[in-house]
Amino acid sequence: MTEDRQRYNDADLQEFREIIQGKIDKAERDLMLIRESFINDQNNGTDDTSPTFKAFEEGAETLSKEQNSILAGRQEKFVRDLKNALIRIENKTYGVCRVTGKLIPKERLLAVPHATLSIEAKNMQR
């Protein structure tokens, strides 16, 4: 069982590095799209429509911009967490639970590549 080892071997770390880099590339593209959507004026030509409809449009636009801002913040954190995982790979500490010191199972890291806690440690937090 992998939990008995001190760390993942270099081949495993390279595999995780490639997975994480792919996720970073996709997450950064998604973040760029969110930012572009946030910056975009989104003026749908409501200048000549009734004031009531215009108020609804502006309310929806404000809500959409708030949602985009929240999404952008979450995406930025995700990218930062993934980049921190790459640093742990370079330091050869990737996949080691920061609470228990045990190796996080490969299945968990494939599902959540930026994980720093084992399920055991995560459950202790509750």
C-alpha positions in Angstrom: 0.0 0.0 0.0 1.3 3.4 -0.9 0.6 5.0 2.5 3.7 3.2 4.0 6.1 5.1 1.7 7.6 8.4 2.7 7.0 10.1 -0.6 6.0 9.5 -4.2 8.8 8.4 -6.5 10.0 10.7 -9.3 8.0 8.9 -12.0 4.8 9.4 -10.0 5.7 13.0 -9.4 6.2 13.6 -13.1 2.8 12.1 -13.8 1.2 14.4 -11.3 3.2 17.4 -12.7 1.7 16.8 -16.2 -1.8 16.4 -14.8 -1.5 19.5 -12.7 0.1 21.6 -15.5 -2.8 20.6 -17.8 -5.3 21.7 -15.2 -3.5 25.0 -14.7 -3.6 25.7 -18.4 -7.3 25.0 -18.6 -8.0 26.9 -15.4 -6.1 30.0 -16.6 -8.0 29.9 -19.9 -11.3 29.7 -18.0 -10.2 32.6 -15.8 -9.4 34.7 -18.8 -12.9 34.0 -20.2 -14.5 34.9 -16.9 -12.5 38.2 -16.7 -13.4 39.0 -20.3 -17.0 38.5 -19.6 -16.7 40.6 -16.4 -15.0 43.5 -18.3 -17.3 43.3 -21.3 -19.9 46.1 -21.3 -22.8 43.8 -21.9 -24.9 46.7 -23.2 -27.8 44.9 -24.9 -29.3 48.1 -26.4 -31.9 48.8 -23.7 -31.4 52.6 -24.1 -34.6 53.0 -26.1 -36.8 50.6 -24.1 -39.1 51.3 -21.2 -37.6 52.4 -17.9 -39.0 49.3 -16.1 -37.3 46.9 -18.4 -34.1 48.9 -18.3 -34.1 48.6 -14.4 -34.5 44.8 -14.7 -31.7 44.6 -17.2 -29.3 46.7 -15.0 -30.2 44.5 -12.0 -29.5 41.3 -13.9 -26.2 42.8 -15.2 -25.1 43.8 -11.7 -25.9 40.3 -10.4 -24.1 38.8 -13.3 -21.0 40.9 -12.6 -21.1 39.9 -9.0 -21.3 36.3 -9.9 -18.4 36.7 -12.3 -16.4 38.4 -9.6 -17.0 35.5 -7.3 -16.2 32.9 -10.0 -13.0 34.8 -10.8 -12.0 34.8 -7.2 -12.6 31.0 -6.9 -10.7 30.4 -10.1 -7.7 32.5 -9.0 -7.6 30.5 -5.8 -7.8 27.2 -7.7 -4.9 28.3 -10.0 -2.8 29.4 -7.0 -3.5 26.0 -5.2 -2.4 24.1 -8.3 0.8 26.2 -8.7 1.5 25.5 -5.0 1.1 21.8 -5.8 3.8 22.1 -8.5 6.1 23.7 -5.9 5.5 20.7 -3.6 6.4 18.4 -6.5 9.7 20.3 -7.0 10.3 20.0 -3.2 9.3 16.3 -3.3 6.8 16.8 -0.6 3.8 16.5 -2.9 1.2 14.0 -1.8 2.2 14.0 1.9 -0.6 14.9 4.2 0.3 18.1 6.1 -1.5 16.9 9.3 -0.7 13.1 9.5 2.5 13.1 7.5 1.2 10.0 5.7 1.1 9.6 1.9 -2.2 10.7 0.4 -3.6 7.9 -1.7 -3.0 8.4 -5.5 -6.7 8.0 -6.2 -7.4 11.1 -4.0 -4.7 13.1 -5.7 -6.0 12.2 -9.2 -9.4 13.5 -8.1 -8.1 16.5 -6.2 -4.5 17.2 -7.4 -4.0 20.2 -5.1 -5.0 18.3 -2.0 -2.8 18.7 1.1 -4.9 16.6 3.5 -5.7 13.0 3.5 -9.3 12.0 4.0 -8.4 11.0 7.5 -7.1 14.5 8.3 -10.0 16.1 6.5 -12.5 14.1 8.7 -10.6 15.3 11.8 -11.4 18.9 10.9 -15.1 18.4 11.2 
